[in-house]
Amino acid sequence: MPICERTAGDVCVLEVEGRMMAESSDRVVKIVRERLREGRRKFLINLERVQHIDTTGLADLVESMTAVKRMGGSLKLTLVTRHVHELLRITGLVRVFEMFDVEAEALSSFR
């Protein structure tokens, strides 16, 4: 599961691709924790290219959110695929994550 990382102003944008599953070697939470140690506090996770997510992938998102909140930051999701959105709805996590259909709107929401 490749994760492309870039910055947009003071926001760390993570573009996840492929399958967010237990066997994935790259983990969103690992990158988020590294950036938190560097002082970053704003995160946007782009899920547009995620084809599948399992409970480990969902846990990765929740763990990332928890770590960011503990440090006084914010984490938001953008371009959530239909499949991922349905899993977030079923698990009740749609109430936990702020989600945006347009990345530019998500980025401007950090201001």
Secondary structure as GFF3:
##gff-version 3
##sequence-region A 1 111
A	DSSP	beta_strand	3	8	.	.	.	ID=ss1
A	DSSP	beta_strand	11	20	.	.	.	ID=ss2
A	DSSP	alpha_helix	28	37	.	.	.	ID=ss3
A	DSSP	beta_strand	42	53	.	.	.	ID=ss4
A	DSSP	alpha_helix	55	70	.	.	.	ID=ss5
A	DSSP	beta_strand	74	78	.	.	.	ID=ss6
A	DSSP	alpha_helix	82	91	.	.	.	ID=ss7
A	DSSP	three_ten_helix	93	95	.	.	.	ID=ss8
A	DSSP	beta_strand	98	100	.	.	.	ID=ss9
A	DSSP	alpha_helix	103	108	.	.	.	ID=ss10
###
